[in-house]
Amino acid sequence: MPKRIGQILLDRGLLSPQDLETALKIQQEQGGRLGWILATLGMVRRVDLFQALADHYSLPFGTPRLDEWEQRVDTQLLTRFSAAELLEKQAFPVRLEGKTLTLLNAYPGNLETERFFLERSQVEEVHSVVITDLDLLHLVQRFFRQDLLSESVTGLFYRNPEESAFLVFSRPQMAWMFVLVALVGFAFFLAPSFSLQFGVFLCQFLFLVLVGFKFLLSVVGSIDEIIFREPPRSFYDSDPEALPVYTVLVPVFKEPEVVETLIQGLKNLDYPQSKLDVILLLEEVDSVTLEAAKKASPPSNWRFLVVPKAQPQTKPKACNYGLFFARGKYLVIFDAEDVPQPDQLKKALYAFENSDPSTICFQAALNYFNRDQNLLTRLFTLEYSYWFDYMLPGLFRLNLPIPLGGTSNHFKVKELREIGGWDPFNTTEDADLGIRAAAQGYRVGIIRSTTFEEANSQVWNWIRQRSRWIKGYMQTSLVYNRHPLRMLKTLGWKRWISFQLFIGGTPLVFLVNPILWGLFFTWLVFNPAWLAALFSPWVLLLALFNFLIGNFLGIYMNMLGAFRRKFFSLILVSILNPLYWILHSIAAYKGLWQLLTRPHYWEKTVHGLSRGHSLSSPEASNHGE
């Protein structure tokens, strides 16, 4: 009878009896493979574990001679398999010799894997050589590099070009815009005074409708006890062995300073480490962060994926690449500086198990740990508190399409792959994915859990970030208005109108806002006769209503977020929100310019600007709300 893994490691002096006892106790409580538990807890090195596995199964260990095995790979044989199949089976075929297939195996002892390769290769025998899971990762990345990269970049475009932002304007859209510009020019030529008056009326009416719509969402979203279902205490204490593997994707770019904090933050998650599959996504050009990640020596449930260099160099491209390698049934995206509440994964899991099968994703709330750093971070916190605590819950309760936030999105992996992952050409890939999910018949839900991150504290850095987001909303609006009638049929009237107001209307009101303020101040200071002629009594009444009631509602809605979060020190700050809206307008015009000149350019947001503000915020506990 072969020696057990633990005994082999003990005999070699690679494991202490105390560590073995601890790991056995965890295995008894949580289930799972003992060797993997030892590795994820850092009690044994990955290479020592797989060497012990090879000895346990009386198989050769191939890691020390991986270069030699790599040179022997029959690339013609590989054409019979896909990268996804090899990653699923955790094995890599090397060559056929007669009726024997040589297999580099990172999951030895799995009879299902051997049967799969026997049938696919039509051989009589499989000869396994044990390698580590990281060796397998390396082999798949090397021999399927171009396939993986092409699928990550252009997969969605080639499968369904109508849902990709690669093309900015379709030909019909260009034609309609030309007709619209011609009609507006013709109207101004025939009746300039009436045309200006009608244009002012349209701007005021748009402002009224959008503010009214968002106020309605806020009212509906305030009834949170109907929306959020908290897991009972018994769920947290349920059998850990029954918990599925959960993949955590963390895209990073030139952020070496956050790696150690990131590792510690994910260790704090209330989820068995042996069931966590953490993938750090790094760009090929970012050797500094890769070296910092290696130096930090994370547990063995972490993997580093280096995304090959290719344009566009965007977060969604990296996430698509990581999606190929995800082992979990569920997947969540966290940014490098994120501090999620520890029980967030269990809340998401409970929500999936108790929701409609059509729910593909649950969005957690985002908020900021450095809200008191300066005026900008305070205004940013007010906005996010209102957005995630009122606006999105309102959309959810009314069963309207939800644009996702950029992080803390929890997905069903199978369904996420089916709808094509993220669009690497859309600079607000999260919002786009939420709309695409709705267009394909899926729902997005909300969970009451918060991830704390760093609020942008520098104005120009904020404008760069916000212009990218607004440009992405413009892209998403263009993409899903290529066939508006088809979209209307898919979504229905209510959801289609919501999409137009929320995705298309949001950047539009930012563009219109400075025009209205400019007219107001011109009238207030100079009161020219030509301007007075533009404001007929009914237009003036509408403008006055928007100025008094519309701006009041905008300020009041931001106050709501401060009340719910008990950020009472921010309540008076909300009065300054009109200044914040001016920044939005600057960002909107910058985003519009880039839409026309550099549509796929991804402006990197600089992080780590929160001087002296700790990532280990006390609000990141489970009871931070």
Secondary structure, 3 states (H helix, E strand, C coil): CCCCHHHHHHHCCCCCHHHHHHHHHHHHHHCCCHHHHHHHCCCCCHHHHHHHHHHHCCCCECHHHHHHHHHCCCHHHHCCCCHHHHHHHCEEEEEEECCEEEEEECCCCCHHHHHHHHHHHCCCEEEEEECCHHHHHHHHHHHCHHHHHHHHHHHHHHHCHHHCCCCCCCHHHHHHHHHHHHHHHHHHHHCHHHHHHHHHHHHHHHHHHHHHHHHHHHHHHCCHHHHCCCCCHHHHCCCHHHCCCEEEEEECCCCHHHHHHHHHHHHCCCCCHHHEEEEEEEECCCHHHHHHHHHHCCCCCEEEEEECCCCCCCHHHHHHHHHHCCCCCEEEECCCCCEECCCHHHHHHHHHHCCCCCEEEEEEEEEECCCCCCHHHHHHHHHHHHHHHHHHHHHHHCCCCCCCCCCCEEEEHHHHHHCCCCCCCCCCHHHHHHHHHHHCCCEEEEEEEEEEECCCCCHHHHHHHHHHHHHHHHHHHHHCCCCHHHHHHHHCHHHHHHHHHHHHHHHHHHHHHHHHHHHHHHHHHCCCHHHHHHCCHHHHHHHHHHHHHHHHHHHHHHHHHHHHHCCHHHCHHHHHHHHHHHHHHHHHHHHHHHHHHCCCCCCCCCCCCCCCCCCCCHHHCCCCC
